[in-house]
């Protein structure tokens, strides 16, 4: 069973539910989905004013949560899936520690979701969706995740470049989509924010949310 961890933010819990719904709907293999809820992780870390979400750092706990065994995927909550995650599960990890979409992303806006300051750094958005070979990520111990800088973690410092493989770009398209898109990432802000309710691809997110709600109502009836 493929383990998928989704970042969760108490301020806006619904996006994680919609992403989870879209993953299950399109998957041809069993998936085990867990939310990274900060208050249940015991992460003892000083608050970072630049952290735009509650899962800015908790994503790096995934190998620890898996006892450094097997394979797991992390996804930001502000995503929507259209593809079959079996495609990700079938990607060989071999001697890799990670697979990511290797974006060359340089933001032009000064703020993003939650009004957080937009920052620019090497390998930006690489950590927004990661396939992890947990056995090779012992470097991300709980102590390291609690104490190391955001730059150290998000830039994958001390992980050899040769151990960072690629995921096809269709699996993490930033604020855009076409017929080939497997997963869209509303990286600046999704339609659950008033400021982005007219996002150019808000309609597909609303449709997925409404389908999720209809299914929940049907099960409860």
N, C-alpha and C positions, 0 to 999 in steps of 0.2 A: 504494500500500500504506500503510495507516494505521500510523504508528509509535506504539508504546505503551512507556513506560518504567515499570518497577515498582521501587519502593524495595526494597532487599535488605539484610537484617541477618544477619551471620555467626552470631549467637547462635541464631537461629531461621530457617533458610533455607527450610523447607518451606512456610510460608504463601505465599511468592512463587510457588512451583511450582503450588500449588493454584489461586491466582488466575489464573495464566497458562493453566492447563488449562481453567478455566471460561470465560475470554475466548475462547479458540480454539474451544471446543465450541459456543458460542452465536453466533459471528460468521458472517455471510453474506458477508463481504468478507475479502480477505487482510489479515493483520496481521503486523507485524514487532515482536516483543517483545524488549526488552532489559532486563537487570537493572542497577540502579545499585549496583555493587559498589565500595565505598569505596576498596579497595586498588588498583583499576585506574583511578581517575579523576584521580589526581594533585592532589587537593584539599588545598591547604596552608592549613589553618585551625586555629587554636588550639582545643583541646577545650572544649566548652561543657558544664558539669555539668548544665544543664537540658535538654540534648538527650536525648530519650527513645529515639531510634533512630539508626542509622548513616546514615540518609538524611534527617535533619532539614534539612540544608543542601544536600545534593547534588541534590535535586529541582530546585533553581533553576539547575543546570548544563544542563538539557535543551536550551534554545535554543542554548547554546554547542556542545553535542554534535551538534546538527543544523546547525551552521554558519550559524545564524540564517536558515534557509530552511525553508519549508513549515510543516506543521502536525504537532503531536505531543501526545500525552496522557501525563500523569503520574498514577500511582495509588500510594497507600500499599499495602504488602503485606498489611495486615490487612483485606482486602476479598474478596468473593466475587461473581462476576457471573452473572446469570441472563438479562440482556437482550442484544440484538444491538447491538454497538458501531457498526454502520452508522448507528444513530439519532444517535449523537454525531458521526460523520463527516459526516452530512448537515446538521448545524447550521451556518448561515452564520457566518463570522467577519468578513467585510466589513472594517470599520474597528476591529474589536476586537483587543486584545492577548491577552485571556484570556476563557475562559468557566469558571465554577465554580458549584457549588451554594452559594448564599449563606445559610449556616446562621446562626441566632441561637442559638448553643449556649453554655450556661452550666453547666459541670460542677459536680456536687455532691460528688464524691469528692476526697480529698486526694492520692491516689496513683493511678497507672495502670500499664500494662504495664511490665515490668522493674523494678517498684518505683520508677519515676521520679516525681518530684514533679509533681502536676497543676497546671497554670497556667491562668489565665483572662486572655484578651486579646481586643481587638476582632478580628472576622473569624476567630475560631477555627474550625479545620477547613476553611476555604475552600481552603487549599493542599493538602488531602489528596487531591484529585482535580482536576486542571487540564487544560483543553484550551488549548493554547498556539499562538498565531500567532507563530512564532519570529522572523519578520522584524521584528516590532514590539516585540521584547523584547531589543534590544541593550543595554538598561540593565542586564540581568543578565549582565554580563561575568564571566569567571572571577575577576578581581580583586575585583569587587564581592561575589561570592558568598563569597570567602575573607575579606573584611574587614568587611562590613556586619553590623549586629546582626540577631538573630533577629526582633526587632520590625519592623525595616525590611523584611526579606524577606517574612515571613509576612503582613504587613498590606498588602503590595503598594504601599508608599510610592513616590511619584514616578511611579506609573502612574495616569493620569487615570481617575476613576470612570466616565466615559463609555466607556472602553475595556475595562471589566470587565463582560462579559455574563453571562447566567445559563445554567445547565444545569438541566433538570427535576429536582426534588427526589428523584424515584424512582431517580436515578442515584447517590445517596450518602446512604442512609438510615442513621442512627446507631443501631446496636445494636437495630434493630427491622426487621421486614419484614412484608409482606402480599402478596396476589396481584398487586399492581401494582409490586412492588419489582424494579428492574432490577439493583441492586447494593447489597449490605449492607456496612456498614463496622463492624467490631468494634472500635470506637474505644477503649474502655477496656481491652480485652484479649480475645483470641479463645480458642477451645477448645484451642489448642495449649499454653496455659498451664494448669497444674494448678488455679490459682485460678478459672479460667473454664471448666473442662471441662464444667460443667453450665449454661453459658450457655443462655438460652431458645431460641436458634437454633443451638445447637451441632450438632444433628442434620444440618442441611443441609451444614455444613462437613465433618463426618465423611463424609457420603455422597459429596461431591465428591472428597475426598482418597482414599477407598477406590476410587472409579471410576478416578481417575488412576493409582493403584498397580496396579490390575488391568490397565489398558491397557499400562502399562510392562512388566508380567510377560508379557503376551500377545506383545508385540513382541520380547521377549528370548527367548521359547521357540523 
